[in-house]
Amino acid sequence: MTFFKFKFDFEVGNLIKSPCKNCDKRKDFPKCVDDCESLDKIQTLLAQGRSCSKSFDPTG
């Protein structure tokens, strides 16, 4: 049996500034997105969050 440890969105935090804003590869945007380690870390962290504002009911 697999258990998932979700964090709520208020535990993950807020992104207040784009990591791309001061990046050296900004001129290559959006081609650089797939190879960006910073964006990968941010997306991984945000994907672990679970919204605390709405419940999802798959039955409708």
N, C-alpha and C positions, 0 to 999 in steps of 0.2 A: 504494500500500500504506500502511495506517495503522498507526502504532506507538503504543502506549499506555505512558505512564510512570506505573506504579503505585508508591505508597509502601506500605511495610509498616506494619502497625498500630502497631508500636513506634516508628516514625518520626513518625506522626501525633500520638500522645500520647493522654492520657486526659482525659475530661471529668469534673471533680471537683465541679462546682457548676452547678446549673441557671441559665442566663442569665435565666430567668423569675422567679427568687426575689426579686430586688430591682427588677424592672421596673415602670415607671409604669403599664403597661397590664395588669398582673397581674389586675386585677378583671375584665377582658374575656376572660380565658383560658377556654376554648381557642379562642374565635372569632378571636383576634388572631394565631394561629399562621401562617396563610397569608400574612399581610402583614409578618411579622417578619423584618427584615434580619439580625439576630443569629442566629436559628435557621437561616436560609438559608445563611449563611456556614459555620456549624458542620456542617450536613448536607452541604454541598458538600465540605468538607474531609474529613469522615469517609467519604464515598463514594469518595474517591480511595485509601483504604487497602485493603490486601489482607492478609488474615489470614495470619500466619506459623505458626499452630498446626495447621492442617489443610489438606490438599490436596483440591481438588475434582476428582473423577473423573466426568465426564459420562457415561461408559459404564457406570457402576454398579459 
